[in-house]
Amino acid sequence: MEFFWMILIGMIAGWLAGQFMGGTRYGVVGDIIVGVIGAIIGGILFQKAGIMPGSGLIGSLIVATTGAIIFLYGLRMVKKA
């Protein structure tokens, strides 16, 4: 069941990051991948900064979306270079 939630949060976070950043769309599978990678990045960054956004669905979504936005920003910087 945990895998299902990870995919669901990844999909929502990837979609939200895509809406926030605008530009190229990656589709459902791309959103899931961006969201899951974003969750990993966000989790590491929030842990290193000592920030606890809360537990549960909302906290996970905040962390994953923040990480996904950072990931998309990094992808665009690499793409431009």
Secondary structure, 3 states (H helix, E strand, C coil): CHHHHHHHHHHHHHHHHHHHHCCCCCHHHHHHHHHHHHHHHHHHHHHHHCCCCCCHHHHHHHHHHHHHHHHHHHHHHHHHC
